[in-house]
């Protein structure tokens, strides 16, 4: 339970960092397809995957570091979205608590699954 609370706190910190960064930048990228609401720039599954990617790099590089910013920009580009798209998605989701709760559960589940997969030793590794 403490692990899930810690993960949620880290995720919230990542959201705040993304929102603060977005406030400082004004880049524009064309929006993607629908998701939570008709004006959402990112599909729900894409957002969950993106958010998990960002959380994993935040844990590795540390939010606000140069390494994090380079990795974050690379992840955003690979997903075909901008930081503005992420912020727009977060704003839309904040207005729909039931859907947001479901998204958070899926983010936590995906994060846990990816961390478990990363922790498993590679059976092809030489000892």
N, C-alpha and C positions, 0 to 999 in steps of 0.2 A: 504494500500500500504506500509506503514511504517513497518507493521508487517511482510509482505513478505520479505522486504529488510533485516530486522533484522534476519529473519529465514535463508535467504541465507547467510548472514554474519556468522552466527553461524555454518551453514553447512560447509562453506569454512574453518572456524577455525578447525572444526572437521577433515576435510580432511587433513589439514596441520599437525594436531596432530598425525593422523594415519600415515601419511607419515614419519614424524620425528621418531615415535616409530618404524616403520618398518626399518628405516635406522639403528636403534640401535640393532635390533634383527635379527637373521638369521634362525628362525625356518622354517622348510619345511613340508608342508602338501600336499598330492596328490591333483592335480587340479580337479575341477568339470567339468561339461559339458559346451558347447558353450554358448555364450551370444552375446555381441555386435560384437565381431570379433571371428574368429575361434580359436584364442589363449587365449580367455578370460576364466579365471578359475571359474567364477560365472555367472549363468544365470541372465538375466536382472531383472526379477521379484524378484528373490532371493536377488539380490544386493539392489534393492529398499527397500525391507522389512528389510534387514540387516541394511542399512544405516539409516532408520527411527528408528529402535531399538537403534542404537548407538547414534543417535541424542537425543532421549528421555532420555537415561541414562546420556548423557553429560549434559543436562539441569538440571537433578536432582542431580547428584553427582559432576559435575564440571570436565572438562577435566584436566587430569594430576593428579587427586587425587587418592589415593589408592583405594577408593570405586569405582571410575570410572574404574580403570584398572581391578579390580576383576570382575565387571559387564561386561565390554567389553570382557574380555576373556571368560566369560560364554556365552555371546551372540554369539561370533565367534564360539565357540565349538558347541552350539546348532544349528547353521547354517551349521556346518561341513566345515568351511573355516578357513584359517589362516590370519593373518594381511598381509602376503605377497600376498595372493590371492586378498585381497581388494586393495592393492597398485597396483597390476598388472591390475586389472579392471579399476582403476582410470587412469592409464597411457594409457590404450587402449582407454578409453572414451575421454580423453583429445585430442586425435588425430582425433576424429570424432565429431566436434562441433554440427552438426544437431542432431545426436543421443543423445549427451550429454544434449542438451537443452531439448529434450523430456524426458530424464531420470530425470532431475532436476524438471521439471514440475510435473512429477508423484511422485517424492519424496516429493515435497511441498504439493501436494494434499493429499497424504497418511499421512503425518505428521499432516496436518490440521485436517483430518478426525479422526486420532487417538487421538489427543488432545481434539477434541470435544467429542469423546466417553468417554474419561477419565474424562471430566468435567461434564458429565451428571450424575445427582444423581441416585443412585441405587434405583429402585422402591421397592426393598425388604428390604431396610434399615429401622431400627427401629428408630423412632424419639423420 
